[in-house]
């Protein structure tokens, strides 16, 4: 993809593709700019992409400030992106939140969804303004080693997400067949593919839990669940996906008015899509909060026994608080609301897993093409990611029980949390640079707000990781995790260092230390103006 998409006959800083940045004595020179200017591709010469052979035309001659025709033309990328907000990992987080904390953590779900919307806005703006998605921009701007490491981290997040979808589908098949299809059989069935319960929740408690950021009488388990909500909602590969999907519309990126209009309609569409996904997540939380909050195992055991459920042994005869996951959630619904509720739950989990698989396949294709310039077919891409996801899941399904299989979701949520910096930091970095975004670069408020959001999200998720690791109770694992954390934090610090420079912290620019009296701009980079005429 090296020179594709760059207008001929214009002068610009060399794109940072497979080439290493210019160095002197091992230090990147700011005379070339730590980040090169990236001209948007011409409309008829965009980088290769598997999915965009044809683009959706945008209606013209619409003079209104807001047009439903244009909104309809831009509708699609946001709704496809929002599917990832309803994957089996999110559903499990919702039901656990309702069962453990009632309505008290709805404000966390609301806040995480709003943060997710703001991050998706940055992703969409990057794709619209530059004509390239996040992986392609990373390919041009980062040196080879960081670029490969970044690709590996994002691929790890995609595979982890795919494993959650495989687990959800396997459990759904097991529930639908009343155990006749074993878990390993459900896992194998997923290789061949690429809610409804009446409760009357307390409206006052629901609104209080949604808009009052406080968790009364919450213990450590409920606080950990709050952290888990953030980790489940904000998914790293979704940011890469959205920045690519917006390229599916015909936009003249040399026309500033059209770019601004596209940004507006994409933001409206994303807001609507995420609002719908938020409502569905709230419904799941409300059902389990109203029906199962503060329930004990012995109560559920008695109810399941009375209903004739074959899964009564899942709930021991003690007064400990009910613990639920995707599998137990379906069983409990069947015990309290009848077999129909169990089947509807299982079908919903199956649909969530199947639809989320599509987003993982798309994002995997874009990430591989963008970072490595590899042009794989859709079938080959699905075969690779699904095979990697199937193998460890199949081993657990064969040699362990359903508790261990659903327990893998906790580990996978931790894995997704650890990959968040590798999407959040690059997207804030590149959308803050005028050499890449021109007049659409982040302003001061977005730079500060984005930096704070990323810091908070990363801190919350690191806490989640620490809590999970400390529960392992193994010295050998502690040592292994410590070594991995050193390498992990070193790479995150490298990305954060470059992000801070992009945000204007010039004292961190190493190349300027020996050249303090260069000029009064105190620029971190020598940012060249884009070569195209806006």
Residue pairs with C-beta under 8 A, 6 or more apart in sequence:
1 17
1 47
1 48
1 136
1 139
1 369
1 370
1 373
2 15
2 17
2 18
2 373
3 15
4 41
4 45
4 46
4 47
4 48
5 40
5 41
5 42
5 45
5 46
5 47
5 131
5 132
6 12
6 15
6 39
6 41
7 39
7 41
7 42
7 45
7 531
7 532
10 39
10 531
10 532
11 531
12 36
12 37
12 39
12 528
12 530
12 531
13 32
13 33
13 36
13 37
13 435
13 528
14 32
14 36
15 36
15 38
15 140
16 35
16 36
16 139
16 140
16 141
16 142
16 143
17 139
17 140
18 144
20 143
20 144
21 28
21 29
21 32
21 34
21 143
22 28
22 29
22 32
23 29
27 510
27 511
28 34
28 510
28 511
29 511
30 509
30 511
30 512
30 515
30 523
30 524
30 525
30 526
31 526
32 526
33 435
33 525
33 526
33 527
33 528
34 498
34 501
34 502
34 509
34 511
34 524
34 525
35 141
35 429
35 430
35 433
35 435
35 436
35 502
35 525
35 527
36 140
36 141
36 435
36 528
37 435
37 436
37 527
37 528
37 529
37 530
37 531
38 130
38 132
38 137
38 140
38 141
38 435
38 436
39 530
39 531
39 532
40 129
40 130
40 131
40 132
40 253
40 254
40 530
40 532
41 47
41 131
41 132
41 253
43 250
43 251
43 252
43 253
43 254
46 52
46 131
46 247
47 131
47 132
47 136
48 369
48 375
49 244
49 247
49 366
49 369
50 365
50 369
50 375
50 376
50 377
50 378
51 248
51 362
51 365
52 247
52 248
55 247
55 248
55 249
55 250
56 73
56 76
56 248
56 249
56 250
57 73
57 250
58 70
58 73
58 74
58 249
58 250
58 251
58 258
58 262
59 67
59 69
59 70
59 73
62 69
62 70
70 261
70 265
71 265
71 268
71 269
73 249
73 265
74 249
74 262
74 265
74 266
74 269
75 269
76 245
76 248
76 269
77 124
77 242
77 245
77 246
77 248
77 266
77 269
77 270
78 120
78 124
78 242
78 266
78 269
78 270
78 271
78 272
78 273
78 274
79 269
79 273
80 241
80 245
80 358
80 359
80 362
81 120
81 238
81 241
81 242
81 245
81 270
81 273
81 359
82 270
82 273
82 274
82 276
82 277
83 277
83 355
83 356
83 358
83 359
84 161
84 235
84 237
84 238
84 241
84 356
84 359
85 113
85 116
85 233
85 235
85 238
85 274
85 277
85 278
85 281
86 277
86 280
86 281
86 352
86 355
86 356
87 161
87 164
87 165
87 168
87 235
87 352
87 353
87 356
88 164
88 165
88 167
88 168
88 169
88 326
88 349
88 352
88 353
88 356
88 409
89 161
89 164
89 232
89 409
89 412
89 413
89 416
90 232
90 233
90 281
91 168
91 284
91 326
91 348
91 349
91 352
92 232
92 325
92 326
92 329
92 406
92 409
93 225
93 228
93 229
93 232
93 233
93 413
94 109
94 281
94 284
94 285
94 288
95 284
95 285
95 287
95 288
95 324
95 325
95 326
95 329
96 225
96 228
96 288
96 324
96 325
97 105
97 108
97 109
97 225
97 226
97 228
97 229
97 285
97 288
97 289
98 284
98 285
98 286
98 287
98 288
98 289
98 290
98 292
98 293
99 288
99 289
99 292
99 293
99 295
99 322
99 323
99 324
100 221
100 222
100 225
100 293
100 321
101 215
101 218
101 222
101 225
101 226
101 289
101 293
102 205
102 209
102 289
102 293
102 294
103 201
103 202
103 205
103 206
103 208
103 209
103 210
103 285
103 286
103 289
104 209
104 214
104 215
104 216
104 218
104 222
105 209
105 215
105 222
105 225
105 226
105 229
105 285
106 206
106 209
106 210
106 282
106 285
107 209
107 210
107 211
107 212
107 213
107 214
108 226
108 229
108 230
109 210
109 229
109 233
109 278
109 281
109 282
109 285
110 210
110 211
110 278
111 213
112 229
112 230
112 233
112 234
113 233
113 274
113 277
113 278
113 281
115 230
115 234
115 453
115 457
116 233
116 234
116 238
116 274
117 270
117 271
117 274
118 449
118 450
118 453
119 234
119 239
119 424
119 427
119 453
120 238
120 239
120 242
120 270
120 274
121 266
121 267
121 270
122 239
122 427
122 428
122 431
122 442
122 450
123 134
123 239
123 240
123 242
123 243
123 427
124 242
124 243
124 246
124 263
124 266
124 267
124 270
125 263
125 431
125 437
125 440
126 132
126 133
126 134
126 137
126 243
126 427
126 430
126 431
126 437
127 133
127 134
127 242
127 243
127 244
127 245
127 246
127 247
128 246
128 251
128 253
128 259
128 262
128 263
128 266
129 253
129 259
129 263
129 436
129 437
129 438
129 440
130 137
130 253
130 436
130 437
131 247
131 253
132 140
132 247
132 370
133 240
133 243
133 244
133 247
133 366
133 370
134 239
134 240
134 243
134 244
134 370
134 423
134 426
134 427
134 430
135 151
135 154
135 240
135 244
135 366
135 367
135 369
135 370
135 371
136 369
136 370
137 426
137 430
137 436
138 147
138 150
138 370
138 371
138 426
138 430
139 147
139 370
139 371
139 372
139 373
141 430
141 436
142 150
146 491
146 494
146 495
147 371
148 371
149 491
150 371
150 422
150 426
150 495
151 367
151 368
151 371
151 372
153 419
153 422
153 491
154 236
154 237
154 240
154 367
154 371
154 419
154 422
154 423
155 364
155 367
155 368
156 415
156 419
157 235
157 236
157 237
157 415
157 416
157 419
157 422
157 423
158 237
158 360
158 363
158 364
158 367
158 385
159 385
159 388
159 389
160 412
160 415
160 416
160 419
161 235
161 237
161 356
161 360
161 412
161 416
162 357
162 360
162 385
162 386
162 388
162 389
163 389
163 392
163 393
163 408
163 412
164 353
164 356
164 409
164 412
165 190
165 352
165 353
165 354
165 356
165 357
165 360
165 389
166 187
166 190
166 353
166 386
166 389
166 390
166 393
167 326
167 353
167 393
167 405
167 406
167 408
167 409
168 326
168 349
168 350
168 352
168 353
169 186
169 187
169 189
169 190
169 193
169 349
169 350
169 353
169 354
170 183
170 184
170 186
170 187
170 189
170 190
170 393
170 397
170 405
171 183
171 186
171 326
171 327
171 330
171 346
171 349
171 402
171 405
171 406
172 186
172 346
172 347
172 349
172 350
172 353
173 181
173 185
173 186
173 189
173 346
173 350
174 181
174 182
174 183
174 186
174 327
174 402
175 327
175 330
175 331
175 342
175 343
175 345
175 346
175 349
176 343
176 346
176 347
176 350
178 310
179 310
181 189
182 397
183 397
183 401
183 402
183 405
184 394
184 397
184 398
186 397
187 390
187 393
187 394
187 397
188 390
188 394
190 353
190 386
190 390
191 386
191 390
193 354
193 357
194 357
194 358
194 361
194 378
194 382
194 386
195 280
195 283
195 284
195 287
195 344
195 345
195 348
196 341
196 344
197 287
197 291
197 333
197 337
197 341
197 344
198 337
199 286
199 287
199 290
199 291
200 290
201 286
201 287
201 289
201 290
202 290
206 282
206 286
210 282
215 222
215 223
215 226
218 226
224 464
224 467
227 460
227 461
227 463
227 464
227 467
228 410
228 413
228 464
230 417
230 457
230 460
230 461
230 464
231 413
231 414
231 416
231 417
231 420
231 460
231 461
231 464
232 413
232 416
234 420
234 457
235 416
236 416
236 419
236 420
236 422
236 423
236 424
237 359
237 360
237 363
237 364
237 367
237 423
238 359
238 363
239 423
239 424
239 427
240 363
240 366
240 367
240 370
240 423
241 359
241 362
241 363
241 366
242 270
243 427
244 362
244 363
244 366
244 370
245 362
246 262
246 266
249 262
251 258
251 259
251 262
252 258
253 259
253 532
254 532
254 533
254 534
255 534
256 439
256 534
259 440
259 534
260 440
263 440
287 333
288 324
288 329
291 336
292 300
292 322
292 324
292 332
292 336
294 321
295 321
295 322
296 318
296 319
296 320
296 321
296 322
297 315
297 316
297 317
297 318
297 319
297 320
297 321
297 322
298 315
298 316
298 317
298 318
298 319
299 322
300 315
300 322
300 332
300 335
301 312
301 315
301 316
301 317
303 335
303 336
304 311
304 312
304 314
304 315
304 331
304 332
304 335
305 312
307 334
307 335
307 336
307 338
309 331
309 334
309 335
311 331
314 328
314 331
315 322
322 332
324 332
325 403
325 406
325 407
325 409
326 349
326 406
326 409
327 402
327 403
327 405
327 406
328 406
329 345
330 342
330 345
330 346
330 349
331 342
333 341
333 342
333 345
334 341
334 342
334 345
357 386
360 385
361 378
361 381
361 382
361 385
364 381
364 384
364 385
365 376
365 378
365 381
368 374
368 376
368 381
369 375
369 376
376 384
393 405
393 408
396 404
396 405
396 408
397 405
410 468
411 468
413 464
414 464
414 465
414 468
417 461
417 462
417 464
417 465
418 461
418 465
418 488
420 457
420 458
420 461
421 454
421 458
421 492
421 495
421 496
422 492
422 495
424 453
424 454
424 457
424 458
425 454
425 492
425 495
425 496
425 499
426 495
426 499
428 442
428 447
428 450
428 451
428 454
428 499
428 502
428 503
429 495
429 498
429 499
429 502
429 503
430 436
430 437
430 502
431 437
431 441
431 442
431 446
432 441
432 442
432 446
432 447
432 450
432 502
432 503
433 441
433 502
433 525
433 527
434 441
434 527
435 525
435 527
435 528
435 529
435 530
438 529
438 530
438 534
439 534
442 450
447 503
447 504
451 499
451 503
458 492
469 477
469 478
469 481
472 478
472 481
497 508
500 508
501 508
501 509
501 524
501 525
502 524
502 525
504 524
505 524
506 512
506 522
506 523
506 524
508 524
509 524
509 525
512 518
512 524
